[in-house]
């Protein structure tokens, strides 16, 4: 047997604990696959005394001490886009250590600089666990779907949001209500903003964009809308039209008038057809559709979080390092990563679901229809259910394909009407 | 740039043509990803004069001459489990050349011996294109879902069968009718036996079993049932019960009384719940569900055949060789591959769909129910539609979970009745 691959693990939460347990339970089999044993030479976590169901050897109170260990690989499972996580990854790469990380925030923000550092020092920097848990989507985009240009990547990348939307649909309860329940059960964080606001999906999408389109990860030009405004009524109407509402990260390529590649990156709740693959990703699962152009569409789904799935992703990265492959961090050398040129907001016109809460008064439909028509938004179908003269009722419409800017303009004008109760809701359709 | 990876291609059909075109169209980008250019130094195909839409350099009439070329890699796209394909792959490995192959039949039959040869000579033998076209399922089982034991793999692995079943469902036409149509359109071979009889699926399943369970590929103990006996009536009744019929390759692990691992490998038309992932793989697409145990279930779908998807698979193998990783052929060194111990036919009891064509005579249902009860098969639900005294009618049942052996015994006895018209039909349910 060859010499062991020595690893140092920083962070023993869900992911780190899973890695330690899997290495302990299946060390010899993994050594056989990897061609060498994987040996943990140091670990660091916040609380040395916490009971974890396994014993910890070579404890280091300071995670940065792992940089000085004799590990070949530092496994960074601390999280956060600055601070200790960043210092640890940078320090490890500076000190000749490969890095495996599950840190989407760090890589989305500093990915290019870190990849440069890895490349300069001929080191590996791998992050399968950062996106979609156990689904090998990072490796697939980096190493498999490479022969024909990718057109788009669309994913359900946040299990908390998908769980909340699935529960809202199943129970008819409100967002706030289901969120509270999810927090009590430990499915959502005490501060859920990063999940439900779409920020976590945005971090993951930035990484998938980079792998799919050969651009440096870029959060700056991303539109991000969370699921906080989705109501049970929207979910109900979606179902009447044959759709389900999912929080999607979408990245797609278009071309400007001069043939230059433009990338649209957006995180938003979207309507997907009930029989489409992404519509059937339920609960805390994740799913990704890759349109590989000539090579066709592919769909991948599975567990996006949890101990075993994320440990599986980390261990697949360790295997690759143990086997000695040298793969560029984002699939291409950093010098080959283009700057991301964002597409305009109307690059991919789509149909929209619109919901208006109006007072049931004569002329209200004419007023809405008139404003939409004035901005060039045409209606494909409409539901108005129930009559309650003088009371609030919902009017729901699906538009023909149109740019979002026109729809926003129309909705702004409509919202100003004294017959309209609350902010109108607009949700795009995504073929998925 | 590093020195080129030199390749020699044998076979310029759909797959080979796709590889040549993709390398020509995106050579520089692939070189950037691979860390070195991929250069085709020789090709061989049956007909040098055929118009292919690209020019061919370094033509060799004899494919075996590629063994003597200065290629680093021989890409075998000839097919067949013996003859030239086998001689070429063996010769290439004997002469220090890596091999990329799309040849499921060859690898299912001789995989272990070829892997031994590759390993001994420190060469790579890769076969992503042999299973499920552009879906990276080989790489995923070999390199990603490795940390937790896989429990089962279930796949729609033959696009021709799935196309035929999908068309039968959409149009209500018979198997023979749809097959003829598929042949006319070029979706099915003139001799369709290997596809519709399940043999092609069996080859692919043997490779997935090996990767999932660490056993040498083994076709010997596989039960293989094709789709020839499926009728529009079965498809219709399946839909009434909330199922669709799909030809599945299924490989799953169980344990005998002494705790020894047993592998069941079966190819059969199966009932899958209408909302399950595999049920929604339509037309010529492929799909695979991997139950990775603790790490959860994963689903992968996409194009299983065609020029660009298969070329994508071959090129991903070439990339891996160019990048210098050394991965064991079936995920583990040959010495670590166990012999496959087949599970008994009743290792995984399941519910069954049963259809009887009977004469509508008094007592016929009692006779069927009696025979089933005698062999311990209990009925969960039943459909008998229409009455036509003295004429043939269909009786359809779903059983509770039971072993196939008991069902077969009951059906044999029932078939002997003079009230039963044709051979009763039995189709298992698969959670998928």
Interface residues (C-beta under 8 A of the other chain):
Chain A: X22 X26 X29 X30 X32 X33 X35 X128 X134 X135 X136 X139 X140 X143 X144 X145 X146 X147 X148 X149 X214 X275 X277 X280 X292 X293 X294 X295 X296 X297 X298 X299 X300 X301 X302 X303 X306 X308 X309 X311 X312 X313 X315 X316 X319 X320 X323 X324 X325 X326 X327 X328 X331 X332 X333 X336
Chain B: X22 X26 X29 X30 X32 X33 X35 X128 X134 X135 X136 X139 X140 X143 X144 X145 X146 X147 X148 X149 X214 X275 X277 X280 X292 X293 X294 X295 X296 X297 X298 X299 X300 X301 X302 X303 X306 X308 X309 X311 X312 X313 X315 X316 X319 X320 X323 X324 X325 X326 X327 X328 X331 X332 X333 X336
